[in-house]
Amino acid sequence: MTDDDSWRELYTAAMLELDHGRLQNRIDAAQVAIRQSMEKLMGFCAVGDAEKLQALSGALGNLQALQRVEFRKVISSGSPSLGPGEGSCHETHVPQNSNDNLA
């Protein structure tokens, strides 16, 4: 594996990680490697670098999307899921009798 491709292995490991306890570390490692590769490419402009930068940018975007999805899962896992029509609002029906005088 070359330095140019080291980010791919870290990226793949993060995208395929199923252990939520290890996922954030994998995402962080992949993001660091991707950003380092981007910095190297921006320092040396060569033919074909546009495609490489696009791949790096896409991978970084995918990791950020994965991070958002996982963050939502963590937040929502603390609350039970509600079915249709269930929630915190409840109606109270009080029968109205026109014969009752309340005054």
N, C-alpha and C positions, 0 to 999 in steps of 0.2 A: 504494500500500500504506500503510495507516495503522499507527500505533504498536501498536495493539491486535492487528493481524494480522501484524506483523513476525516474531513467533515461529513462525508457521505455515510461512513460507517456509524458515526455518532448520531447523525440525523436519523438513520434507519433504526438504530437501537431505541431512540426516543419515540419514534412514531409507532413502534411495535411493542413498547413496554406495556405490560398488563398490570404490573404491581404499582398501585397508586402511591405507595410509600417511596418508591424509587424513581417515579416518573419525573418529578420536578428537577432532581439532580441530572437526569439524562437530558432533559430539555435545556437546562442551563449549560451543560457541557457542549451540546450541539450548537447552541446559539453563539457561544464563545468561539468555537472553531469556525463557524460560518463567517462571523464578523472578521476574524483574523484573515481568512481567505479573501474576503472582500477587500480588506485594506491592502493586501499584497497585490491583488489585481489592479486596484486603482493607482498604485504606485508605478506600475509598468503597463502601459497600454500596448497591447499586441493584438494581432489579428485573431479573432475568435473569442476574445475576452468578453464581448457583449453577451454572447450566449452563456458563458460561464457566470457572469454577473447576474443574468436573468435567472439561471438555475439556483444560484445562491439566494437571491431575493425571494424566489418562490418557496424555497425550503424554509427560510426564515419566517415567511408569512404563514406557512403551514404549522410551524411550531407554535407561533403566537395564537393561531386558531385553536390548536390542541390545548394550549394553556387556558384559554378562555372557557372552553367546554369543560375541562376538568375543574376549573374554579367554580363554575356553576353547579357541577355535581356535588362538590364539597359543601357549598352553601345550602343546596336544596336537600341534602341527605339528612339534615337535622330536623326537617319538618316532614310529617307524614303526607303522603300524596292524597289529595282530595278527589273524590269522584265528581261527576257532573252534578251541579245543584248543591254541592256541599261547600260550606265556607263559614266565615265568621258572622255573616248576617242572617238573622232569623226573624221571621215575621211572627207577630203575636196577633191572634184574632180574638177580639173581644166582641161578643154578641151585643148588638145594640137593641135595646128594647125601648120603644117609643113611649111606653107607659111609665118609665122611670123618670122621676123628676129629681134632678140633682141641683139643688140650690140652697 
